[in-house]
Amino acid sequence: MSEESMSDAAAAARHARYGRLPERIRFEDMTVETEAAPSEVKSAYGPEGSWTYYSCLALDLGL
Protein backbone atom coordinates (compact mmCIF):
# COMPACT_ATOMS: atom_id res chain seq x y z
CA MET A 1 0.00 0.00 0.00
CA SER A 2 1.38 3.42 -0.86
CA GLU A 3 1.60 6.25 1.66
CA GLU A 4 -0.92 8.36 -0.25
CA SER A 5 -3.58 5.66 -0.22
CA MET A 6 -2.95 5.03 3.50
CA SER A 7 -3.42 8.73 4.30
CA ASP A 8 -6.59 8.78 2.15
CA ALA A 9 -7.89 5.74 4.04
CA ALA A 10 -7.03 7.36 7.36
CA ALA A 11 -8.77 10.58 6.30
CA ALA A 12 -11.86 8.62 5.25
CA ALA A 13 -11.88 6.75 8.59
CA ARG A 14 -11.58 10.03 10.52
CA HIS A 15 -14.37 11.59 8.49
CA ALA A 16 -16.62 8.55 9.05
CA ARG A 17 -15.97 8.63 12.79
CA TYR A 18 -16.03 12.35 13.54
CA GLY A 19 -17.78 13.96 10.58
CA ARG A 20 -16.65 17.39 9.53
CA LEU A 21 -15.01 19.98 11.73
CA PRO A 22 -17.03 22.90 13.06
CA GLU A 23 -16.67 26.25 11.36
CA ARG A 24 -13.63 28.24 12.39
CA ILE A 25 -14.26 31.03 14.91
CA ARG A 26 -12.88 34.38 13.85
CA PHE A 27 -10.45 36.13 16.21
CA GLU A 28 -12.73 39.16 16.36
CA ASP A 29 -15.50 36.95 17.76
CA MET A 30 -13.24 35.56 20.50
CA THR A 31 -12.14 38.91 21.93
CA VAL A 32 -14.00 41.79 23.52
CA GLU A 33 -12.55 45.26 23.87
CA THR A 34 -13.51 47.22 26.96
CA GLU A 35 -12.37 50.53 28.33
CA ALA A 36 -10.16 50.20 31.39
CA ALA A 37 -11.07 52.34 34.36
CA PRO A 38 -8.24 54.59 35.51
CA SER A 39 -6.46 53.20 38.52
CA GLU A 40 -6.29 55.23 41.70
CA VAL A 41 -3.05 53.64 42.89
CA LYS A 42 -0.74 56.41 44.05
CA SER A 43 2.46 54.41 43.98
CA ALA A 44 3.26 50.84 43.09
CA TYR A 45 6.01 50.70 45.73
CA GLY A 46 5.26 50.86 49.43
CA PRO A 47 8.28 50.31 51.69
CA GLU A 48 6.13 49.39 54.71
CA GLY A 49 4.26 46.68 52.85
CA SER A 50 7.07 45.47 50.64
CA TRP A 51 7.86 42.53 52.94
CA THR A 52 4.54 40.94 52.00
CA TYR A 53 5.77 40.49 48.44
CA TYR A 54 9.18 39.09 49.42
CA SER A 55 9.65 35.54 48.26
CA CYS A 56 12.46 33.36 49.54
CA LEU A 57 12.64 29.61 49.11
CA ALA A 58 14.40 29.16 52.44
CA LEU A 59 11.61 31.04 54.24
CA ASP A 60 8.95 29.11 52.34
CA LEU A 61 10.51 25.83 53.44
CA GLY A 62 10.85 27.04 57.04
CA LEU A 63 14.64 26.85 57.09
PQR file with spaces between the fields and no chain letter, atoms N, CA, C, O and H, PARSE charges and radii, in Angstrom:
ATOM       1  N    MET     1       0.836   -1.181    0.000 -0.4000 1.5000
ATOM       2  CA   MET     1       0.000    0.000    0.000 -0.0000 2.0000
ATOM       3  C    MET     1       0.884    1.249    0.000  0.5500 1.7000
ATOM       4  O    MET     1       1.855    1.314    0.754 -0.5500 1.4000
ATOM       5  N    SER     2       0.570    2.213   -0.812 -0.4000 1.5000
ATOM       6  CA   SER     2       1.378    3.422   -0.857 -0.0000 2.0000
ATOM       7  C    SER     2       0.970    4.362    0.274  0.5500 1.7000
ATOM       8  O    SER     2      -0.110    4.235    0.851 -0.5500 1.4000
ATOM       9  H    SER     2      -0.219    2.160   -1.425  0.4000 1.0000
ATOM      10  N    GLU     3       1.858    5.307    0.576 -0.4000 1.5000
ATOM      11  CA   GLU     3       1.596    6.245    1.659 -0.0000 2.0000
ATOM      12  C    GLU     3       0.379    7.115    1.374  0.5500 1.7000
ATOM      13  O    GLU     3      -0.388    7.443    2.280 -0.5500 1.4000
ATOM      14  H    GLU     3       2.735    5.410    0.107  0.4000 1.0000
ATOM      15  N    GLU     4       0.211    7.482    0.117 -0.4000 1.5000
ATOM      16  CA   GLU     4      -0.919    8.355   -0.246 -0.0000 2.0000
ATOM      17  C    GLU     4      -2.246    7.643   -0.029  0.5500 1.7000
ATOM      18  O    GLU     4      -3.193    8.244    0.478 -0.5500 1.4000
ATOM      19  H    GLU     4       0.834    7.215   -0.618  0.4000 1.0000
ATOM      20  N    SER     5      -2.327    6.388   -0.402 -0.4000 1.5000
ATOM      21  CA   SER     5      -3.580    5.655   -0.222 -0.0000 2.0000
ATOM      22  C    SER     5      -3.848    5.384    1.264  0.5500 1.7000
ATOM      23  O    SER     5      -5.002    5.325    1.688 -0.5500 1.4000
ATOM      24  H    SER     5      -1.558    5.900   -0.814  0.4000 1.0000
ATOM      25  N    MET     6      -2.765    5.216    2.058 -0.4000 1.5000
ATOM      26  CA   MET     6      -2.945    5.027    3.503 -0.0000 2.0000
ATOM      27  C    MET     6      -3.470    6.297    4.147  0.5500 1.7000
ATOM      28  O    MET     6      -4.336    6.236    5.021 -0.5500 1.4000
ATOM      29  H    MET     6      -1.828    5.264    1.713  0.4000 1.0000
ATOM      30  N    SER     7      -2.947    7.470    3.719 -0.4000 1.5000
ATOM      31  CA   SER     7      -3.421    8.727    4.296 -0.0000 2.0000
ATOM      32  C    SER     7      -4.858    9.007    3.846  0.5500 1.7000
ATOM      33  O    SER     7      -5.644    9.568    4.609 -0.5500 1.4000
ATOM      34  H    SER     7      -2.244    7.519    3.009  0.4000 1.0000
ATOM      35  N    ASP     8      -5.209    8.619    2.610 -0.4000 1.5000
ATOM      36  CA   ASP     8      -6.591    8.779    2.153 -0.0000 2.0000
ATOM      37  C    ASP     8      -7.524    7.881    2.954  0.5500 1.7000
ATOM      38  O    ASP     8      -8.631    8.289    3.307 -0.5500 1.4000
ATOM      39  H    ASP     8      -4.571    8.163    1.990  0.4000 1.0000
ATOM      40  N    ALA     9      -7.080    6.660    3.241 -0.4000 1.5000
ATOM      41  CA   ALA     9      -7.891    5.737    4.036 -0.0000 2.0000
ATOM      42  C    ALA     9      -8.042    6.258    5.457  0.5500 1.7000
ATOM      43  O    ALA     9      -9.121    6.167    6.043 -0.5500 1.4000
ATOM      44  H    ALA     9      -6.181    6.329    2.954  0.4000 1.0000
ATOM      45  N    ALA    10      -6.968    6.803    6.011 -0.4000 1.5000
ATOM      46  CA   ALA    10      -7.031    7.363    7.359 -0.0000 2.0000
ATOM      47  C    ALA    10      -7.959    8.573    7.394  0.5500 1.7000
ATOM      48  O    ALA    10      -8.718    8.745    8.347 -0.5500 1.4000
ATOM      49  H    ALA    10      -6.092    6.877    5.535  0.4000 1.0000
ATOM      50  N    ALA    11      -7.903    9.408    6.364 -0.4000 1.5000
ATOM      51  CA   ALA    11      -8.773   10.576    6.301 -0.0000 2.0000
ATOM      52  C    ALA    11     -10.235   10.147    6.180  0.5500 1.7000
ATOM      53  O    ALA    11     -11.116   10.751    6.792 -0.5500 1.4000
ATOM      54  H    ALA    11      -7.286    9.269    5.589  0.4000 1.0000
ATOM      55  N    ALA    12     -10.487    9.115    5.399 -0.4000 1.5000
ATOM      56  CA   ALA    12     -11.856    8.617    5.250 -0.0000 2.0000
ATOM      57  C    ALA    12     -12.363    8.027    6.564  0.5500 1.7000
ATOM      58  O    ALA    12     -13.529    8.210    6.914 -0.5500 1.4000
ATOM      59  H    ALA    12      -9.771    8.624    4.901  0.4000 1.0000
ATOM      60  N    ALA    13     -11.493    7.318    7.299 -0.4000 1.5000
ATOM      61  CA   ALA    13     -11.882    6.749    8.590 -0.0000 2.0000
ATOM      62  C    ALA    13     -12.173    7.853    9.602  0.5500 1.7000
ATOM      63  O    ALA    13     -13.140    7.765   10.359 -0.5500 1.4000
ATOM      64  H    ALA    13     -10.546    7.169    7.014  0.4000 1.0000
ATOM      65  N    ARG    14     -11.335    8.897    9.617 -0.4000 1.5000
ATOM      66  CA   ARG    14     -11.583   10.035   10.522 -0.0000 2.0000
ATOM      67  C    ARG    14     -12.898   10.708   10.198  0.5500 1.7000
ATOM      68  O    ARG    14     -13.674   11.039   11.094 -0.5500 1.4000
ATOM      69  H    ARG    14     -10.550    8.969    9.002  0.4000 1.0000
ATOM      70  N    HIS    15     -13.147   10.912    8.912 -0.4000 1.5000
ATOM      71  CA   HIS    15     -14.374   11.587    8.493 -0.0000 2.0000
ATOM      72  C    HIS    15     -15.602   10.746    8.855  0.5500 1.7000
ATOM      73  O    HIS    15     -16.628   11.289    9.265 -0.5500 1.4000
ATOM      74  H    HIS    15     -12.516   10.644    8.184  0.4000 1.0000
ATOM      75  N    ALA    16     -15.499    9.433    8.704 -0.4000 1.5000
ATOM      76  CA   ALA    16     -16.615    8.553    9.050 -0.0000 2.0000
ATOM      77  C    ALA    16     -16.871    8.571   10.554  0.5500 1.7000
ATOM      78  O    ALA    16     -18.017    8.493   10.996 -0.5500 1.4000
ATOM      79  H    ALA    16     -14.666    8.992    8.371  0.4000 1.0000
ATOM      80  N    ARG    17     -15.806    8.672   11.334 -0.4000 1.5000
ATOM      81  CA   ARG    17     -15.965    8.625   12.786 -0.0000 2.0000
ATOM      82  C    ARG    17     -16.407    9.962   13.366  0.5500 1.7000
ATOM      83  O    ARG    17     -17.304   10.003   14.207 -0.5500 1.4000
ATOM      84  H    ARG    17     -14.874    8.735   10.976  0.4000 1.0000
ATOM      85  N    TYR    18     -15.792   11.051   12.930 -0.4000 1.5000
ATOM      86  CA   TYR    18     -16.027   12.355   13.542 -0.0000 2.0000
ATOM      87  C    TYR    18     -16.872   13.304   12.704  0.5500 1.7000
ATOM      88  O    TYR    18     -17.357   14.307   13.228 -0.5500 1.4000
ATOM      89  H    TYR    18     -15.062   11.018   12.246  0.4000 1.0000
ATOM      90  N    GLY    19     -17.060   13.024   11.445 -0.4000 1.5000
ATOM      91  CA   GLY    19     -17.776   13.960   10.581 -0.0000 2.0000
ATOM      92  C    GLY    19     -16.880   15.125   10.214  0.5500 1.7000
ATOM      93  O    GLY    19     -15.655   15.005   10.214 -0.5500 1.4000
ATOM      94  H    GLY    19     -16.667   12.209   11.020  0.4000 1.0000
ATOM      95  N    ARG    20     -17.495   16.248    9.904 -0.4000 1.5000
ATOM      96  CA   ARG    20     -16.655   17.388    9.534 -0.0000 2.0000
ATOM      97  C    ARG    20     -16.421   18.288   10.732  0.5500 1.7000
ATOM      98  O    ARG    20     -17.180   18.269   11.701 -0.5500 1.4000
ATOM      99  H    ARG    20     -18.490   16.346    9.904  0.4000 1.0000
ATOM     100  N    LEU    21     -15.371   19.070   10.650 -0.4000 1.5000
ATOM     101  CA   LEU    21     -15.011   19.981   11.729 -0.0000 2.0000
ATOM     102  C    LEU    21     -15.997   21.140   11.800  0.5500 1.7000
ATOM     103  O    LEU    21     -16.595   21.500   10.786 -0.5500 1.4000
ATOM     104  H    LEU    21     -14.755   19.086    9.863  0.4000 1.0000
ATOM     105  N    PRO    22     -16.176   21.724   12.970 -0.5600 1.5000
ATOM     106  CA   PRO    22     -17.031   22.898   13.064  0.2800 2.0000
ATOM     107  C    PRO    22     -16.384   24.087   12.354  0.5500 1.7000
ATOM     108  O    PRO    22     -15.178   24.103   12.107 -0.5500 1.4000
ATOM     109  N    GLU    23     -17.192   25.055   12.043 -0.4000 1.5000
ATOM     110  CA   GLU    23     -16.672   26.248   11.364 -0.0000 2.0000
ATOM     111  C    GLU    23     -15.660   26.950   12.265  0.5500 1.7000
ATOM     112  O    GLU    23     -15.788   26.945   13.489 -0.5500 1.4000
ATOM     113  H    GLU    23     -18.171   25.042   12.243  0.4000 1.0000
ATOM     114  N    ARG    24     -14.677   27.538   11.650 -0.4000 1.5000
ATOM     115  CA   ARG    24     -13.633   28.239   12.389 -0.0000 2.0000
ATOM     116  C    ARG    24     -14.196   29.531   12.985  0.5500 1.7000
ATOM     117  O    ARG    24     -14.945   30.254   12.328 -0.5500 1.4000
ATOM     118  H    ARG    24     -14.572   27.542   10.656  0.4000 1.0000
ATOM     119  N    ILE    25     -13.827   29.811   14.232 -0.4000 1.5000
ATOM     120  CA   ILE    25     -14.265   31.026   14.906 -0.0000 2.0000
ATOM     121  C    ILE    25     -13.260   32.123   14.601  0.5500 1.7000
ATOM     122  O    ILE    25     -12.053   31.932   14.756 -0.5500 1.4000
ATOM     123  H    ILE    25     -13.218   29.224   14.766  0.4000 1.0000
ATOM     124  N    ARG    26     -13.758   33.262   14.170 -0.4000 1.5000
ATOM     125  CA   ARG    26     -12.877   34.377   13.854 -0.0000 2.0000
ATOM     126  C    ARG    26     -12.297   34.960   15.140  0.5500 1.7000
ATOM     127  O    ARG    26     -12.928   34.890   16.194 -0.5500 1.4000
ATOM     128  H    ARG    26     -14.738   33.417   14.044  0.4000 1.0000
ATOM     129  N    PHE    27     -11.098   35.536   15.056 -0.4000 1.5000
ATOM     130  CA   PHE    27     -10.447   36.126   16.211 -0.0000 2.0000
ATOM     131  C    PHE    27     -11.282   37.270   16.775  0.5500 1.7000
ATOM     132  O    PHE    27     -11.343   37.449   17.992 -0.5500 1.4000
ATOM     133  H    PHE    27     -10.586   35.594   14.199  0.4000 1.0000
ATOM     134  N    GLU    28     -11.914   38.033   15.916 -0.4000 1.5000
ATOM     135  CA   GLU    28     -12.732   39.163   16.362 -0.0000 2.0000
ATOM     136  C    GLU    28     -13.901   38.690   17.225  0.5500 1.7000
ATOM     137  O    GLU    28     -14.351   39.419   18.109 -0.5500 1.4000
ATOM     138  H    GLU    28     -11.864   37.887   14.928  0.4000 1.0000
ATOM     139  N    ASP    29     -14.393   37.483   16.976 -0.4000 1.5000
ATOM     140  CA   ASP    29     -15.501   36.949   17.758 -0.0000 2.0000
ATOM     141  C    ASP    29     -15.049   36.385   19.100  0.5500 1.7000
ATOM     142  O    ASP    29     -15.874   36.186   19.992 -0.5500 1.4000
ATOM     143  H    ASP    29     -14.027   36.891   16.258  0.4000 1.0000
ATOM     144  N    MET    30     -13.757   36.127   19.258 -0.4000 1.5000
ATOM     145  CA   MET    30     -13.238   35.558   20.503 -0.0000 2.0000
ATOM     146  C    MET    30     -12.802   36.624   21.493  0.5500 1.7000
ATOM     147  O    MET    30     -12.606   36.317   22.669 -0.5500 1.4000
ATOM     148  H    MET    30     -13.087   36.288   18.533  0.4000 1.0000
ATOM     149  N    THR    31     -12.646   37.859   21.058 -0.4000 1.5000
ATOM     150  CA   THR    31     -12.143   38.911   21.927 -0.0000 2.0000
ATOM     151  C    THR    31     -13.184   40.003   22.100  0.5500 1.7000
ATOM     152  O    THR    31     -14.023   40.232   21.229 -0.5500 1.4000
ATOM     153  H    THR    31     -12.806   38.108   20.103  0.4000 1.0000
ATOM     154  N    VAL    32     -13.111   40.666   23.234 -0.4000 1.5000
ATOM     155  CA   VAL    32     -14.001   41.787   23.521 -0.0000 2.0000
ATOM     156  C    VAL    32     -13.137   42.933   24.017  0.5500 1.7000
ATOM     157  O    VAL    32     -12.330   42.759   24.930 -0.5500 1.4000
ATOM     158  H    VAL    32     -12.429   40.480   23.942  0.4000 1.0000
ATOM     159  N    GLU    33     -13.300   44.084   23.426 -0.4000 1.5000
ATOM     160  CA   GLU    33     -12.552   45.259   23.866 -0.0000 2.0000
ATOM     161  C    GLU    33     -13.412   46.055   24.835  0.5500 1.7000
ATOM     162  O    GLU    33     -14.572   46.357   24.557 -0.5500 1.4000
ATOM     163  H    GLU    33     -13.955   44.226   22.683  0.4000 1.0000
ATOM     164  N    THR    34     -12.823   46.389   25.979 -0.4000 1.5000
ATOM     165  CA   THR    34     -13.513   47.218   26.960 -0.0000 2.0000
ATOM     166  C    THR    34     -12.573   48.325   27.410  0.5500 1.7000
ATOM     167  O    THR    34     -11.352   48.174   27.381 -0.5500 1.4000
ATOM     168  H    THR    34     -11.880   46.143   26.206  0.4000 1.0000
ATOM     169  N    GLU    35     -13.154   49.417   27.818 -0.4000 1.5000
ATOM     170  CA   GLU    35     -12.368   50.532   28.326 -0.0000 2.0000
ATOM     171  C    GLU    35     -11.930   50.202   29.749  0.5500 1.7000
ATOM     172  O    GLU    35     -12.733   49.743   30.561 -0.5500 1.4000
ATOM     173  H    GLU    35     -14.146   49.539   27.842  0.4000 1.0000
ATOM     174  N    ALA    36     -10.677   50.433   30.041 -0.4000 1.5000
ATOM     175  CA   ALA    36     -10.164   50.198   31.391 -0.0000 2.0000
ATOM     176  C    ALA    36     -10.400   51.441   32.228  0.5500 1.7000
ATOM     177  O    ALA    36     -10.170   52.564   31.782 -0.5500 1.4000
ATOM     178  H    ALA    36     -10.024   50.806   29.381  0.4000 1.0000
ATOM     179  N    ALA    37     -10.861   51.220   33.445 -0.4000 1.5000
ATOM     180  CA   ALA    37     -11.065   52.335   34.360 -0.0000 2.0000
ATOM     181  C    ALA    37      -9.701   52.803   34.859  0.5500 1.7000
ATOM     182  O    ALA    37      -8.818   51.981   35.101 -0.5500 1.4000
ATOM     183  H    ALA    37     -11.048   50.307   33.807  0.4000 1.0000
ATOM     184  N    PRO    38      -9.522   54.104   35.014 -0.5600 1.5000
ATOM     185  CA   PRO    38      -8.238   54.589   35.510  0.2800 2.0000
ATOM     186  C    PRO    38      -8.006   54.104   36.949  0.5500 1.7000
ATOM     187  O    PRO    38      -8.915   54.107   37.779 -0.5500 1.4000
ATOM     188  N    SER    39      -6.803   53.702   37.205 -0.4000 1.5000
ATOM     189  CA   SER    39      -6.456   53.196   38.521 -0.0000 2.0000
ATOM     190  C    SER    39      -6.161   54.351   39.466  0.5500 1.7000
ATOM     191  O    SER    39      -5.604   55.372   39.063 -0.5500 1.4000
ATOM     192  H    SER    39      -6.064   53.700   36.531  0.4000 1.0000
ATOM     193  N    GLU    40      -6.537   54.179   40.713 -0.4000 1.5000
ATOM     194  CA   GLU    40      -6.286   55.228   41.699 -0.0000 2.0000
ATOM     195  C    GLU    40      -5.123   54.858   42.604  0.5500 1.7000
ATOM     196  O    GLU    40      -5.038   55.343   43.732 -0.5500 1.4000
ATOM     197  H    GLU    40      -6.990   53.349   41.040  0.4000 1.0000
ATOM     198  N    VAL    41      -4.231   54.009   42.126 -0.4000 1.5000
ATOM     199  CA   VAL    41      -3.054   53.637   42.892 -0.0000 2.0000
ATOM     200  C    VAL    41      -2.075   54.794   42.837  0.5500 1.7000
ATOM     201  O    VAL    41      -1.707   55.257   41.757 -0.5500 1.4000
ATOM     202  H    VAL    41      -4.300   53.615   41.210  0.4000 1.0000
ATOM     203  N    LYS    42      -1.650   55.264   44.016 -0.4000 1.5000
ATOM     204  CA   LYS    42      -0.742   56.410   44.050 -0.0000 2.0000
ATOM     205  C    LYS    42       0.683   56.008   43.695  0.5500 1.7000
ATOM     206  O    LYS    42       1.377   56.709   42.959 -0.5500 1.4000
ATOM     207  H    LYS    42      -1.948   54.888   44.893  0.4000 1.0000
ATOM     208  N    SER    43       1.105   54.867   44.232 -0.4000 1.5000
ATOM     209  CA   SER    43       2.459   54.409   43.981 -0.0000 2.0000
ATOM     210  C    SER    43       2.460   52.887   44.017  0.5500 1.7000
ATOM     211  O    SER    43       1.792   52.276   44.851 -0.5500 1.4000
ATOM     212  H    SER    43       0.540   54.297   44.830  0.4000 1.0000
ATOM     213  N    ALA    44       3.198   52.295   43.129 -0.4000 1.5000
ATOM     214  CA   ALA    44       3.259   50.844   43.089 -0.0000 2.0000
ATOM     215  C    ALA    44       4.184   50.311   44.182  0.5500 1.7000
ATOM     216  O    ALA    44       4.092   49.137   44.540 -0.5500 1.4000
ATOM     217  H    ALA    44       3.741   52.791   42.452  0.4000 1.0000
ATOM     218  N    TYR    45       5.065   51.142   44.715 -0.4000 1.5000
ATOM     219  CA   TYR    45       6.012   50.698   45.730 -0.0000 2.0000
ATOM     220  C    TYR    45       5.639   51.280   47.075  0.5500 1.7000
ATOM     221  O    TYR    45       5.475   52.492   47.214 -0.5500 1.4000
ATOM     222  H    TYR    45       5.139   52.096   44.424  0.4000 1.0000
ATOM     223  N    GLY    46       5.506   50.414   48.068 -0.4000 1.5000
ATOM     224  CA   GLY    46       5.256   50.860   49.433 -0.0000 2.0000
ATOM     225  C    GLY    46       6.255   50.191   50.347  0.5500 1.7000
ATOM     226  O    GLY    46       6.159   48.984   50.569 -0.5500 1.4000
ATOM     227  H    GLY    46       5.640   49.430   47.955  0.4000 1.0000
ATOM     228  N    PRO    47       7.225   50.936   50.894 -0.5600 1.5000
ATOM     229  CA   PRO    47       8.279   50.310   51.687  0.2800 2.0000
ATOM     230  C    PRO    47       7.752   49.577   52.927  0.5500 1.7000
ATOM     231  O    PRO    47       8.346   48.582   53.343 -0.5500 1.4000
ATOM     232  N    GLU    48       6.653   50.045   53.524 -0.4000 1.5000
ATOM     233  CA   GLU    48       6.126   49.385   54.710 -0.0000 2.0000
ATOM     234  C    GLU    48       5.520   48.026   54.380  0.5500 1.7000
ATOM     235  O    GLU    48       5.612   47.089   55.173 -0.5500 1.4000
ATOM     236  H    GLU    48       6.171   50.853   53.186  0.4000 1.0000
ATOM     237  N    GLY    49       4.909   47.926   53.223 -0.4000 1.5000
ATOM     238  CA   GLY    49       4.258   46.683   52.853 -0.0000 2.0000
ATOM     239  C    GLY    49       5.063   45.824   51.906  0.5500 1.7000
ATOM     240  O    GLY    49       4.567   44.806   51.422 -0.5500 1.4000
ATOM     241  H    GLY    49       4.835   48.687   52.579  0.4000 1.0000
ATOM     242  N    SER    50       6.294   46.211   51.632 -0.4000 1.5000
ATOM     243  CA   SER    50       7.073   45.471   50.639 -0.0000 2.0000
ATOM     244  C    SER    50       7.448   44.074   51.118  0.5500 1.7000
ATOM     245  O    SER    50       7.695   43.194   50.293 -0.5500 1.4000
ATOM     246  H    SER    50       6.698   47.037   52.025  0.4000 1.0000
ATOM     247  N    TRP    51       7.498   43.847   52.430 -0.4000 1.5000
ATOM     248  CA   TRP    51       7.864   42.527   52.940 -0.0000 2.0000
ATOM     249  C    TRP    51       6.804   41.488   52.591  0.5500 1.7000
ATOM     250  O    TRP    51       7.105   40.295   52.566 -0.5500 1.4000
ATOM     251  H    TRP    51       7.297   44.561   53.100  0.4000 1.0000
ATOM     252  N    THR    52       5.587   41.907   52.324 -0.4000 1.5000
ATOM     253  CA   THR    52       4.543   40.943   52.000 -0.0000 2.0000
ATOM     254  C    THR    52       4.745   40.339   50.615  0.5500 1.7000
ATOM     255  O    THR    52       4.182   39.287   50.313 -0.5500 1.4000
ATOM     256  H    THR    52       5.342   42.877   52.344  0.4000 1.0000
ATOM     257  N    TYR    53       5.529   40.983   49.784 -0.4000 1.5000
ATOM     258  CA   TYR    53       5.773   40.491   48.441 -0.0000 2.0000
ATOM     259  C    TYR    53       7.118   39.794   48.334  0.5500 1.7000
ATOM     260  O    TYR    53       7.487   39.327   47.256 -0.5500 1.4000
ATOM     261  H    TYR    53       5.985   41.838   50.029  0.4000 1.0000
ATOM     262  N    TYR    54       7.855   39.716   49.432 -0.4000 1.5000
ATOM     263  CA   TYR    54       9.177   39.091   49.420 -0.0000 2.0000
ATOM     264  C    TYR    54       9.006   37.582   49.333  0.5500 1.7000
ATOM     265  O    TYR    54       8.235   36.990   50.088 -0.5500 1.4000
ATOM     266  H    TYR    54       7.556   40.096   50.308  0.4000 1.0000
ATOM     267  N    SER    55       9.721   36.975   48.417 -0.4000 1.5000
ATOM     268  CA   SER    55       9.651   35.541   48.259 -0.0000 2.0000
ATOM     269  C    SER    55      11.044   34.955   48.394  0.5500 1.7000
ATOM     270  O    SER    55      11.970   35.346   47.683 -0.5500 1.4000
ATOM     271  H    SER    55      10.347   37.456   47.803  0.4000 1.0000
ATOM     272  N    CYS    56      11.179   34.011   49.318 -0.4000 1.5000
ATOM     273  CA   CYS    56      12.456   33.363   49.535 -0.0000 2.0000
ATOM     274  C    CYS    56      12.184   31.880   49.744  0.5500 1.7000
ATOM     275  O    CYS    56      11.358   31.515   50.581 -0.5500 1.4000
ATOM     276  H    CYS    56      10.427   33.693   49.895  0.4000 1.0000
ATOM     277  N    LEU    57      12.853   31.043   49.010 -0.4000 1.5000
ATOM     278  CA   LEU    57      12.639   29.610   49.108 -0.0000 2.0000
ATOM     279  C    LEU    57      12.966   29.090   50.497  0.5500 1.7000
ATOM     280  O    LEU    57      12.261   28.224   51.015 -0.5500 1.4000
ATOM     281  H    LEU    57      13.524   31.340   48.331  0.4000 1.0000
ATOM     282  N    ALA    58      14.029   29.607   51.109 -0.4000 1.5000
ATOM     283  CA   ALA    58      14.404   29.164   52.445 -0.0000 2.0000
ATOM     284  C    ALA    58      13.301   29.494   53.447  0.5500 1.7000
ATOM     285  O    ALA    58      12.992   28.678   54.315 -0.5500 1.4000
ATOM     286  H    ALA    58      14.602   30.310   50.688  0.4000 1.0000
ATOM     287  N    LEU    59      12.710   30.676   53.339 -0.4000 1.5000
ATOM     288  CA   LEU    59      11.608   31.040   54.240 -0.0000 2.0000
ATOM     289  C    LEU    59      10.383   30.204   53.961  0.5500 1.7000
ATOM     290  O    LEU    59       9.684   29.808   54.894 -0.5500 1.4000
ATOM     291  H    LEU    59      12.961   31.339   52.634  0.4000 1.0000
ATOM     292  N    ASP    60      10.101   29.923   52.692 -0.4000 1.5000
ATOM     293  CA   ASP    60       8.954   29.109   52.342 -0.0000 2.0000
ATOM     294  C    ASP    60       9.077   27.695   52.902  0.5500 1.7000
ATOM     295  O    ASP    60       8.077   27.093   53.295 -0.5500 1.4000
ATOM     296  H    ASP    60      10.668   30.245   51.934  0.4000 1.0000
ATOM     297  N    LEU    61      10.287   27.168   52.940 -0.4000 1.5000
ATOM     298  CA   LEU    61      10.512   25.826   53.442 -0.0000 2.0000
ATOM     299  C    LEU    61      10.671   25.796   54.964  0.5500 1.7000
ATOM     300  O    LEU    61      10.750   24.719   55.555 -0.5500 1.4000
ATOM     301  H    LEU    61      11.099   27.657   52.621  0.4000 1.0000
ATOM     302  N    GLY    62      10.718   26.959   55.597 -0.4000 1.5000
ATOM     303  CA   GLY    62      10.848   27.043   57.043 -0.0000 2.0000
ATOM     304  C    GLY    62      12.253   26.779   57.522  0.5500 1.7000
ATOM     305  O    GLY    62      12.446   26.305   58.641 -0.5500 1.4000
ATOM     306  H    GLY    62      10.654   27.834   55.117  0.4000 1.0000
ATOM     307  N    LEU    63      13.238   27.075   56.698 -0.4000 1.5000
ATOM     308  CA   LEU    63      14.639   26.848   57.094 -0.0000 2.0000
ATOM     309  C    LEU    63      15.200   28.037   57.807  0.5500 1.7000
ATOM     310  O    LEU    63      16.362   28.023   58.211 -0.5500 1.4000
ATOM     311  H    LEU    63      13.082   27.460   55.789  0.4000 1.0000
